[in-house]
């Protein structure tokens, strides 16, 4: 689910925040402004979207586990090997 959310096109990301998350509208508007100004990188916003979706549909524990796994993936070239070993 996390991977699917990360593949959402940037131009549709805010629509997903609006339709499938519990993020308050004020936070969504602030995020959109930060994205437009370049203060927030789309990848970082998309990671937040993906973590939120995982939390909403699979619970906080799954979100925490996924966040740990995604950080390992982002920061380590050996992450693919680690991820595959966890399957």
KEBAKOL-118558 format. One line per 10 residues: number of its first residue (from 0); their letters; for each residue x, y, z of C-alpha. Coordinates in Angstrom, 1 decimal, padded with zeros to 4 digits, always signed. Layout:
// residues N
NUM) a) X,Y,Z  ... $
END
This chain:
// residues 87
0) xxxxxxxxxx) +000.0,+000.0,+000.0  +002.9,+002.3,+000.8  +004.5,+001.7,-002.5  +001.2,+002.3,-004.4  +000.8,+005.7,-002.6  +004.3,+006.7,-003.5  +003.5,+006.1,-007.2  +000.7,+008.6,-007.2  +001.4,+011.5,-009.6  +002.5,+014.7,-007.9 $
10) xxxxxxxxxx) -000.4,+016.6,-009.5  -003.0,+014.3,-007.8  -001.3,+014.1,-004.4  -003.4,+016.9,-002.7  -006.6,+015.4,-004.0  -005.7,+012.1,-002.3  -005.0,+014.0,+000.9  -008.4,+015.5,+000.7  -010.3,+012.3,-000.2  -008.6,+009.5,+001.7 $
20) xxxxxxxxxx) -006.9,+011.0,+004.8  -008.1,+012.5,+008.1  -005.7,+015.5,+007.7  -007.5,+018.8,+008.6  -008.3,+021.1,+005.6  -006.1,+023.8,+007.2  -003.1,+021.5,+007.2  -003.8,+020.5,+003.6  -003.9,+024.1,+002.5  -000.7,+024.8,+004.3 $
30) xxxxxxxxxx) +001.0,+021.8,+002.7  -000.2,+022.8,-000.8  +001.3,+026.3,-000.3  +004.6,+024.9,+000.9  +004.6,+022.5,-002.1  +003.9,+025.4,-004.5  +006.6,+027.6,-003.0  +009.2,+024.8,-003.1  +009.6,+024.8,+000.7  +008.3,+021.2,+000.8 $
40) xxxxxxxxxx) +009.6,+018.6,-001.6  +006.8,+016.5,-003.2  +008.6,+013.3,-002.2  +008.3,+014.3,+001.5  +004.6,+015.1,+001.2  +004.0,+011.8,-000.6  +005.8,+009.9,+002.1  +003.5,+011.6,+004.6  +000.5,+010.6,+002.5  +001.7,+007.0,+002.2 $
50) xxxxxxxxxx) +002.3,+006.7,+006.0  -001.2,+008.2,+006.7  -002.9,+005.8,+004.3  -001.1,+002.8,+005.9  -002.0,+004.1,+009.4  -005.7,+004.6,+008.5  -006.2,+001.2,+006.8  -003.7,-001.0,+008.8  -003.2,+000.7,+012.1  -000.5,+002.6,+013.9 $
60) xxxxxxxxxx) +001.7,-000.4,+014.4  +001.8,-001.1,+010.7  +002.6,+002.5,+010.0  +005.4,+002.5,+012.4  +006.8,-000.7,+010.9  +006.4,+000.8,+007.4  +008.1,+004.0,+008.4  +011.1,+002.1,+009.7  +011.2,+000.0,+006.6  +010.9,+003.1,+004.3 $
70) xxxxxxxxxx) +013.7,+004.9,+006.1  +016.0,+002.0,+005.7  +015.0,+001.9,+002.0  +015.8,+005.6,+001.6  +019.0,+005.7,+003.5  +020.7,+002.4,+002.6  +021.7,+000.9,-000.7  +021.4,-002.6,+000.8  +017.7,-001.9,+001.8  +016.3,-004.0,-001.1 $
80) xxxxxxx) +018.1,-007.0,+000.2  +016.8,-006.3,+003.8  +013.3,-005.8,+002.6  +013.3,-009.0,+000.6  +014.6,-011.0,+003.6  +011.6,-009.7,+005.7  +009.1,-011.2,+003.2 $
END
